[in-house]
Amino acid sequence: MLIDQLLVQQRKKVAQLAKQGHQQQQLLQAEGWLLSQRSRAFIGSAPGLMLSFTAGCLFQMRHNSAVKLVRSAVGLRWIRQWL
């Protein structure tokens, strides 16, 4: 009798936790979808296109010695700031 009551309580807890997990999963999926929509909207906007173009240009110039020098100088400043 007591074992049956404990099992019923445990089943109720498991069902409640499963429901909460399902709701959290749905919320995460909705937030992910919203983030992807916002990202697509940003990339299609003027600032997003400018940022994408600039990043592409810098990526192509990554072997240029001047770009390497600027990257190392910025990196050293960033390290000094946190030390």
Biopython code that builds the backbone (N, CA, C, O; Angstrom):
import numpy as np
from Bio.PDB.StructureBuilder import StructureBuilder

atoms = [
    (1, "MET", "N", (0.819, -1.191, 0.000)),
    (1, "MET", "CA", (0.000, 0.000, 0.000)),
    (1, "MET", "C", (0.865, 1.258, 0.000)),
    (1, "MET", "O", (0.668, 2.156, -0.818)),
    (2, "LEU", "N", (1.803, 1.314, 0.905)),
    (2, "LEU", "CA", (2.685, 2.471, 0.985)),
    (2, "LEU", "C", (3.557, 2.579, -0.261)),
    (2, "LEU", "O", (3.812, 3.674, -0.763)),
    (3, "ILE", "N", (4.000, 1.450, -0.742)),
    (3, "ILE", "CA", (4.834, 1.444, -1.938)),
    (3, "ILE", "C", (4.029, 1.943, -3.134)),
    (3, "ILE", "O", (4.557, 2.673, -3.973)),
    (4, "ASP", "N", (2.772, 1.560, -3.217)),
    (4, "ASP", "CA", (1.923, 2.019, -4.308)),
    (4, "ASP", "C", (1.752, 3.534, -4.264)),
    (4, "ASP", "O", (1.782, 4.196, -5.301)),
    (5, "GLN", "N", (1.575, 4.079, -3.073)),
    (5, "GLN", "CA", (1.427, 5.532, -2.932)),
    (5, "GLN", "C", (2.704, 6.253, -3.346)),
    (5, "GLN", "O", (2.652, 7.277, -4.026)),
    (6, "LEU", "N", (3.847, 5.717, -2.935)),
    (6, "LEU", "CA", (5.126, 6.313, -3.317)),
    (6, "LEU", "C", (5.332, 6.244, -4.826)),
    (6, "LEU", "O", (5.823, 7.194, -5.436)),
    (7, "LEU", "N", (4.957, 5.121, -5.421)),
    (7, "LEU", "CA", (5.091, 4.991, -6.863)),
    (7, "LEU", "C", (4.187, 5.982, -7.593)),
    (7, "LEU", "O", (4.588, 6.549, -8.610)),
    (8, "VAL", "N", (2.985, 6.194, -7.093)),
    (8, "VAL", "CA", (2.065, 7.153, -7.707)),
    (8, "VAL", "C", (2.648, 8.560, -7.605)),
    (8, "VAL", "O", (2.588, 9.329, -8.565)),
    (9, "GLN", "N", (3.208, 8.897, -6.454)),
    (9, "GLN", "CA", (3.818, 10.213, -6.281)),
    (9, "GLN", "C", (5.005, 10.385, -7.227)),
    (9, "GLN", "O", (5.164, 11.436, -7.847)),
    (10, "GLN", "N", (5.821, 9.366, -7.332)),
    (10, "GLN", "CA", (6.979, 9.439, -8.225)),
    (10, "GLN", "C", (6.547, 9.574, -9.684)),
    (10, "GLN", "O", (7.162, 10.321, -10.445)),
    (11, "ARG", "N", (5.508, 8.866, -10.072)),
    (11, "ARG", "CA", (5.002, 8.969, -11.444)),
    (11, "ARG", "C", (4.482, 10.379, -11.723)),
    (11, "ARG", "O", (4.679, 10.917, -12.812)),
    (12, "LYS", "N", (3.816, 10.970, -10.731)),
    (12, "LYS", "CA", (3.310, 12.332, -10.894)),
    (12, "LYS", "C", (4.472, 13.318, -11.067)),
    (12, "LYS", "O", (4.420, 14.221, -11.902)),
    (13, "LYS", "N", (5.517, 13.123, -10.258)),
    (13, "LYS", "CA", (6.693, 13.993, -10.363)),
    (13, "LYS", "C", (7.364, 13.841, -11.727)),
    (13, "LYS", "O", (7.747, 14.828, -12.354)),
    (14, "VAL", "N", (7.499, 12.602, -12.173)),
    (14, "VAL", "CA", (8.123, 12.344, -13.470)),
    (14, "VAL", "C", (7.293, 12.966, -14.587)),
    (14, "VAL", "O", (7.850, 13.556, -15.513)),
    (15, "ALA", "N", (5.970, 12.841, -14.512)),
    (15, "ALA", "CA", (5.099, 13.420, -15.537)),
    (15, "ALA", "C", (5.209, 14.941, -15.542)),
    (15, "ALA", "O", (5.235, 15.566, -16.602)),
    (16, "GLN", "N", (5.274, 15.530, -14.351)),
    (16, "GLN", "CA", (5.402, 16.989, -14.249)),
    (16, "GLN", "C", (6.749, 17.449, -14.814)),
    (16, "GLN", "O", (6.809, 18.434, -15.550)),
    (17, "LEU", "N", (7.812, 16.748, -14.478)),
    (17, "LEU", "CA", (9.130, 17.111, -14.996)),
    (17, "LEU", "C", (9.205, 16.920, -16.509)),
    (17, "LEU", "O", (9.849, 17.708, -17.202)),
    (18, "ALA", "N", (8.563, 15.895, -17.016)),
    (18, "ALA", "CA", (8.551, 15.677, -18.466)),
    (18, "ALA", "C", (7.806, 16.821, -19.157)),
    (18, "ALA", "O", (8.226, 17.294, -20.213)),
    (19, "LYS", "N", (6.712, 17.256, -18.564)),
    (19, "LYS", "CA", (5.944, 18.367, -19.135)),
    (19, "LYS", "C", (6.777, 19.654, -19.120)),
    (19, "LYS", "O", (6.784, 20.402, -20.097)),
    (20, "GLN", "N", (7.475, 19.910, -18.010)),
    (20, "GLN", "CA", (8.335, 21.093, -17.919)),
    (20, "GLN", "C", (9.459, 21.028, -18.952)),
    (20, "GLN", "O", (9.781, 22.032, -19.588)),
    (21, "GLY", "N", (10.049, 19.860, -19.115)),
    (21, "GLY", "CA", (11.117, 19.695, -20.097)),
    (21, "GLY", "C", (10.608, 19.942, -21.509)),
    (21, "GLY", "O", (11.292, 20.568, -22.318)),
    (22, "HIS", "N", (9.420, 19.457, -21.804)),
    (22, "HIS", "CA", (8.841, 19.674, -23.126)),
    (22, "HIS", "C", (8.573, 21.161, -23.365)),
    (22, "HIS", "O", (8.828, 21.675, -24.454)),
    (23, "GLN", "N", (8.061, 21.844, -22.349)),
    (23, "GLN", "CA", (7.801, 23.282, -22.486)),
    (23, "GLN", "C", (9.098, 24.058, -22.663)),
    (23, "GLN", "O", (9.155, 24.984, -23.471)),
    (24, "GLN", "N", (10.135, 23.697, -21.924)),
    (24, "GLN", "CA", (11.429, 24.366, -22.071)),
    (24, "GLN", "C", (12.022, 24.113, -23.455)),
    (24, "GLN", "O", (12.634, 25.007, -24.041)),
    (25, "GLN", "N", (11.845, 22.904, -23.977)),
    (25, "GLN", "CA", (12.342, 22.585, -25.311)),
    (25, "GLN", "C", (11.621, 23.420, -26.363)),
    (25, "GLN", "O", (12.247, 23.916, -27.300)),
    (26, "GLN", "N", (10.305, 23.576, -26.213)),
    (26, "GLN", "CA", (9.543, 24.401, -27.145)),
    (26, "GLN", "C", (9.989, 25.856, -27.069)),
    (26, "GLN", "O", (10.100, 26.530, -28.093)),
    (27, "LEU", "N", (10.242, 26.335, -25.861)),
    (27, "LEU", "CA", (10.700, 27.717, -25.685)),
    (27, "LEU", "C", (12.061, 27.922, -26.326)),
    (27, "LEU", "O", (12.290, 28.937, -26.984)),
    (28, "LEU", "N", (12.964, 26.970, -26.142)),
    (28, "LEU", "CA", (14.287, 27.067, -26.763)),
    (28, "LEU", "C", (14.196, 27.060, -28.288)),
    (28, "LEU", "O", (14.916, 27.797, -28.960)),
    (29, "GLN", "N", (13.312, 26.229, -28.827)),
    (29, "GLN", "CA", (13.132, 26.198, -30.277)),
    (29, "GLN", "C", (12.583, 27.521, -30.788)),
    (29, "GLN", "O", (13.008, 28.010, -31.835)),
    (30, "ALA", "N", (11.636, 28.105, -30.049)),
    (30, "ALA", "CA", (11.062, 29.384, -30.457)),
    (30, "ALA", "C", (12.112, 30.497, -30.395)),
    (30, "ALA", "O", (12.178, 31.344, -31.285)),
    (31, "GLU", "N", (12.928, 30.488, -29.342)),
    (31, "GLU", "CA", (13.981, 31.498, -29.222)),
    (31, "GLU", "C", (15.032, 31.334, -30.320)),
    (31, "GLU", "O", (15.530, 32.323, -30.858)),
    (32, "GLY", "N", (15.366, 30.097, -30.649)),
    (32, "GLY", "CA", (16.309, 29.848, -31.738)),
    (32, "GLY", "C", (15.767, 30.331, -33.075)),
    (32, "GLY", "O", (16.497, 30.924, -33.869)),
    (33, "TRP", "N", (14.489, 30.077, -33.321)),
    (33, "TRP", "CA", (13.869, 30.538, -34.562)),
    (33, "TRP", "C", (13.870, 32.062, -34.629)),
    (33, "TRP", "O", (14.171, 32.648, -35.668)),
    (34, "LEU", "N", (13.527, 32.699, -33.500)),
    (34, "LEU", "CA", (13.510, 34.160, -33.453)),
    (34, "LEU", "C", (14.910, 34.730, -33.680)),
    (34, "LEU", "O", (15.065, 35.724, -34.390)),
    (35, "LEU", "N", (15.916, 34.117, -33.090)),
    (35, "LEU", "CA", (17.292, 34.568, -33.285)),
    (35, "LEU", "C", (17.717, 34.433, -34.742)),
    (35, "LEU", "O", (18.375, 35.321, -35.283)),
    (36, "SER", "N", (17.346, 33.333, -35.374)),
    (36, "SER", "CA", (17.712, 33.159, -36.783)),
    (36, "SER", "C", (16.997, 34.189, -37.658)),
    (36, "SER", "O", (17.577, 34.683, -38.625)),
    (37, "GLN", "N", (15.759, 34.516, -37.335)),
    (37, "GLN", "CA", (15.042, 35.527, -38.109)),
    (37, "GLN", "C", (15.686, 36.903, -37.936)),
    (37, "GLN", "O", (15.829, 37.659, -38.897)),
    (38, "ARG", "N", (16.067, 37.214, -36.705)),
    (38, "ARG", "CA", (16.728, 38.505, -36.455)),
    (38, "ARG", "C", (18.081, 38.567, -37.156)),
    (38, "ARG", "O", (18.465, 39.610, -37.686)),
    (39, "SER", "N", (18.802, 37.447, -37.156)),
    (39, "SER", "CA", (20.106, 37.413, -37.832)),
    (39, "SER", "C", (19.943, 37.626, -39.328)),
    (39, "SER", "O", (20.700, 38.377, -39.942)),
    (40, "ARG", "N", (18.958, 36.966, -39.909)),
    (40, "ARG", "CA", (18.710, 37.133, -41.345)),
    (40, "ARG", "C", (18.318, 38.565, -41.668)),
    (40, "ARG", "O", (18.740, 39.117, -42.684)),
    (41, "ALA", "N", (17.505, 39.167, -40.796)),
    (41, "ALA", "CA", (17.101, 40.556, -41.026)),
    (41, "ALA", "C", (18.309, 41.482, -40.927)),
    (41, "ALA", "O", (18.430, 42.429, -41.704)),
    (42, "PHE", "N", (19.209, 41.212, -39.968)),
    (42, "PHE", "CA", (20.396, 42.061, -39.816)),
    (42, "PHE", "C", (21.334, 41.917, -41.002)),
    (42, "PHE", "O", (21.838, 42.911, -41.525)),
    (43, "ILE", "N", (21.568, 40.681, -41.426)),
    (43, "ILE", "CA", (22.480, 40.453, -42.554)),
    (43, "ILE", "C", (21.938, 41.117, -43.819)),
    (43, "ILE", "O", (22.718, 41.574, -44.655)),
    (44, "GLY", "N", (20.629, 41.175, -43.968)),
    (44, "GLY", "CA", (20.034, 41.807, -45.137)),
    (44, "GLY", "C", (19.986, 43.317, -45.065)),
    (44, "GLY", "O", (19.681, 43.972, -46.062)),
    (45, "SER", "N", (20.282, 43.888, -43.897)),
    (45, "SER", "CA", (20.233, 45.343, -43.742)),
    (45, "SER", "C", (21.561, 45.965, -44.183)),
    (45, "SER", "O", (22.546, 45.261, -44.408)),
    (46, "ALA", "N", (21.567, 47.275, -44.300)),
    (46, "ALA", "CA", (22.786, 47.977, -44.738)),
    (46, "ALA", "C", (23.965, 47.758, -43.783)),
    (46, "ALA", "O", (25.058, 47.434, -44.248)),
    (47, "PRO", "N", (23.784, 47.922, -42.461)),
    (47, "PRO", "CA", (24.933, 47.667, -41.564)),
    (47, "PRO", "C", (25.425, 46.218, -41.632)),
    (47, "PRO", "O", (26.627, 45.961, -41.562)),
    (48, "GLY", "N", (24.494, 45.282, -41.768)),
    (48, "GLY", "CA", (24.894, 43.881, -41.850)),
    (48, "GLY", "C", (25.675, 43.582, -43.115)),
    (48, "GLY", "O", (26.667, 42.853, -43.084)),
    (49, "LEU", "N", (25.228, 44.144, -44.225)),
    (49, "LEU", "CA", (25.956, 43.948, -45.482)),
    (49, "LEU", "C", (27.343, 44.578, -45.418)),
    (49, "LEU", "O", (28.313, 44.012, -45.922)),
    (50, "MET", "N", (27.432, 45.761, -44.791)),
    (50, "MET", "CA", (28.729, 46.428, -44.664)),
    (50, "MET", "C", (29.666, 45.601, -43.784)),
    (50, "MET", "O", (30.843, 45.437, -44.104)),
    (51, "LEU", "N", (29.139, 45.083, -42.679)),
    (51, "LEU", "CA", (29.950, 44.257, -41.781)),
    (51, "LEU", "C", (30.410, 42.982, -42.491)),
    (51, "LEU", "O", (31.567, 42.581, -42.367)),
    (52, "SER", "N", (29.515, 42.359, -43.222)),
    (52, "SER", "CA", (29.872, 41.142, -43.943)),
    (52, "SER", "C", (30.931, 41.422, -45.012)),
    (52, "SER", "O", (31.879, 40.651, -45.165)),
    (53, "PHE", "N", (30.773, 42.508, -45.738)),
    (53, "PHE", "CA", (31.746, 42.861, -46.763)),
    (53, "PHE", "C", (33.109, 43.155, -46.153)),
    (53, "PHE", "O", (34.133, 42.710, -46.670)),
    (54, "THR", "N", (33.122, 43.908, -45.047)),
    (54, "THR", "CA", (34.378, 44.239, -44.367)),
    (54, "THR", "C", (35.068, 42.980, -43.847)),
    (54, "THR", "O", (36.280, 42.822, -43.990)),
    (55, "ALA", "N", (34.286, 42.092, -43.245)),
    (55, "ALA", "CA", (34.870, 40.844, -42.737)),
    (55, "ALA", "C", (35.437, 40.010, -43.879)),
    (55, "ALA", "O", (36.496, 39.400, -43.733)),
    (56, "GLY", "N", (34.745, 39.978, -45.009)),
    (56, "GLY", "CA", (35.241, 39.238, -46.154)),
    (56, "GLY", "C", (36.544, 39.813, -46.686)),
    (56, "GLY", "O", (37.470, 39.072, -47.018)),
    (57, "CYS", "N", (36.611, 41.138, -46.765)),
    (57, "CYS", "CA", (37.846, 41.784, -47.230)),
    (57, "CYS", "C", (39.003, 41.499, -46.281)),
    (57, "CYS", "O", (40.107, 41.180, -46.721)),
    (58, "LEU", "N", (38.750, 41.615, -44.978)),
    (58, "LEU", "CA", (39.807, 41.357, -43.998)),
    (58, "LEU", "C", (40.236, 39.893, -44.028)),
    (58, "LEU", "O", (41.414, 39.585, -43.847)),
    (59, "PHE", "N", (39.297, 39.005, -44.255)),
    (59, "PHE", "CA", (39.648, 37.586, -44.308)),
    (59, "PHE", "C", (40.556, 37.316, -45.501)),
    (59, "PHE", "O", (41.498, 36.531, -45.395)),
    (60, "GLN", "N", (40.285, 37.952, -46.625)),
    (60, "GLN", "CA", (41.133, 37.757, -47.790)),
    (60, "GLN", "C", (42.526, 38.339, -47.581)),
    (60, "GLN", "O", (43.497, 37.873, -48.176)),
    (61, "MET", "N", (42.618, 39.364, -46.730)),
    (61, "MET", "CA", (43.909, 40.015, -46.497)),
    (61, "MET", "C", (44.625, 39.460, -45.267)),
    (61, "MET", "O", (45.572, 40.076, -44.779)),
    (62, "ARG", "N", (44.193, 38.317, -44.764)),
    (62, "ARG", "CA", (44.742, 37.818, -43.494)),
    (62, "ARG", "C", (46.224, 37.475, -43.569)),
    (62, "ARG", "O", (46.885, 37.402, -42.533)),
    (63, "HIS", "N", (46.760, 37.266, -44.758)),
    (63, "HIS", "CA", (48.182, 36.946, -44.884)),
    (63, "HIS", "C", (49.029, 38.189, -45.148)),
    (63, "HIS", "O", (50.254, 38.099, -45.223)),
    (64, "ASN", "N", (48.390, 39.336, -45.286)),
    (64, "ASN", "CA", (49.114, 40.577, -45.526)),
    (64, "ASN", "C", (49.888, 40.953, -44.263)),
    (64, "ASN", "O", (49.357, 40.833, -43.159)),
    (65, "SER", "N", (51.132, 41.403, -44.410)),
    (65, "SER", "CA", (51.973, 41.699, -43.243)),
    (65, "SER", "C", (51.428, 42.871, -42.437)),
    (65, "SER", "O", (51.541, 42.870, -41.211)),
    (66, "ALA", "N", (50.840, 43.868, -43.089)),
    (66, "ALA", "CA", (50.283, 45.007, -42.354)),
    (66, "ALA", "C", (49.109, 44.564, -41.487)),
    (66, "ALA", "O", (48.968, 45.013, -40.350)),
    (67, "VAL", "N", (48.274, 43.690, -42.023)),
    (67, "VAL", "CA", (47.129, 43.184, -41.254)),
    (67, "VAL", "C", (47.621, 42.355, -40.073)),
    (67, "VAL", "O", (47.069, 42.450, -38.977)),
    (68, "LYS", "N", (48.641, 41.556, -40.284)),
    (68, "LYS", "CA", (49.204, 40.761, -39.189)),
    (68, "LYS", "C", (49.765, 41.663, -38.093)),
    (68, "LYS", "O", (49.616, 41.368, -36.907)),
    (69, "LEU", "N", (50.410, 42.762, -38.488)),
    (69, "LEU", "CA", (50.975, 43.688, -37.515)),
    (69, "LEU", "C", (49.874, 44.335, -36.683)),
    (69, "LEU", "O", (50.002, 44.437, -35.463)),
    (70, "VAL", "N", (48.802, 44.769, -37.324)),
    (70, "VAL", "CA", (47.682, 45.396, -36.597)),
    (70, "VAL", "C", (47.033, 44.383, -35.670)),
    (70, "VAL", "O", (46.699, 44.707, -34.531)),
    (71, "ARG", "N", (46.852, 43.153, -36.153)),
    (71, "ARG", "CA", (46.245, 42.113, -35.314)),
    (71, "ARG", "C", (47.081, 41.830, -34.085)),
    (71, "ARG", "O", (46.541, 41.673, -32.991)),
    (72, "SER", "N", (48.388, 41.763, -34.249)),
    (72, "SER", "CA", (49.251, 41.472, -33.102)),
    (72, "SER", "C", (49.266, 42.643, -32.133)),
    (72, "SER", "O", (49.303, 42.432, -30.920)),
    (73, "ALA", "N", (49.238, 43.879, -32.639)),
    (73, "ALA", "CA", (49.236, 45.055, -31.750)),
    (73, "ALA", "C", (47.947, 45.114, -30.951)),
    (73, "ALA", "O", (47.972, 45.384, -29.750)),
    (74, "VAL", "N", (46.825, 44.866, -31.604)),
    (74, "VAL", "CA", (45.537, 44.873, -30.891)),
    (74, "VAL", "C", (45.500, 43.745, -29.877)),
    (74, "VAL", "O", (44.994, 43.920, -28.769)),
    (75, "GLY", "N", (46.028, 42.595, -30.245)),
    (75, "GLY", "CA", (46.064, 41.465, -29.321)),
    (75, "GLY", "C", (46.907, 41.750, -28.101)),
    (75, "GLY", "O", (46.526, 41.388, -26.988)),
    (76, "LEU", "N", (48.052, 42.395, -28.289)),
    (76, "LEU", "CA", (48.903, 42.728, -27.145)),
    (76, "LEU", "C", (48.223, 43.742, -26.239)),
    (76, "LEU", "O", (48.321, 43.643, -25.016)),
    (77, "ARG", "N", (47.529, 44.725, -26.829)),
    (77, "ARG", "CA", (46.809, 45.700, -26.003)),
    (77, "ARG", "C", (45.723, 45.024, -25.187)),
    (77, "ARG", "O", (45.524, 45.330, -24.012)),
    (78, "TRP", "N", (45.022, 44.095, -25.834)),
    (78, "TRP", "CA", (43.941, 43.404, -25.143)),
    (78, "TRP", "C", (44.486, 42.571, -23.985)),
    (78, "TRP", "O", (43.880, 42.521, -22.914)),
    (79, "ILE", "N", (45.644, 41.909, -24.202)),
    (79, "ILE", "CA", (46.251, 41.101, -23.138)),
    (79, "ILE", "C", (46.722, 41.998, -22.007)),
    (79, "ILE", "O", (46.522, 41.665, -20.839)),
    (80, "ARG", "N", (47.336, 43.118, -22.321)),
    (80, "ARG", "CA", (47.821, 44.016, -21.278)),
    (80, "ARG", "C", (46.667, 44.595, -20.462)),
    (80, "ARG", "O", (46.797, 44.823, -19.260)),
    (81, "GLN", "N", (45.547, 44.827, -21.124)),
    (81, "GLN", "CA", (44.395, 45.391, -20.427)),
    (81, "GLN", "C", (43.889, 44.445, -19.342)),
    (81, "GLN", "O", (43.467, 44.893, -18.276)),
    (82, "TRP", "N", (43.928, 43.145, -19.605)),
    (82, "TRP", "CA", (43.381, 42.179, -18.651)),
    (82, "TRP", "C", (44.421, 41.671, -17.660)),
    (82, "TRP", "O", (44.074, 40.954, -16.722)),
    (83, "LEU", "N", (45.693, 42.027, -17.850)),
    (83, "LEU", "CA", (46.714, 41.592, -16.892)),
    (83, "LEU", "C", (47.034, 42.639, -15.917)),
    (83, "LEU", "O", (47.875, 42.432, -15.042)),
]
sb = StructureBuilder()
sb.init_structure("model")
sb.init_model(0)
sb.init_chain("A")
sb.init_seg("    ")
for serial, (resi, resn, name, xyz) in enumerate(atoms, 1):
    if name == "N":
        sb.init_residue(resn, " ", resi, " ")
    sb.init_atom(name, np.array(xyz, "f"), 0.0, 1.0, " ", f" {name:<3s}", serial, name[0])
structure = sb.get_structure()
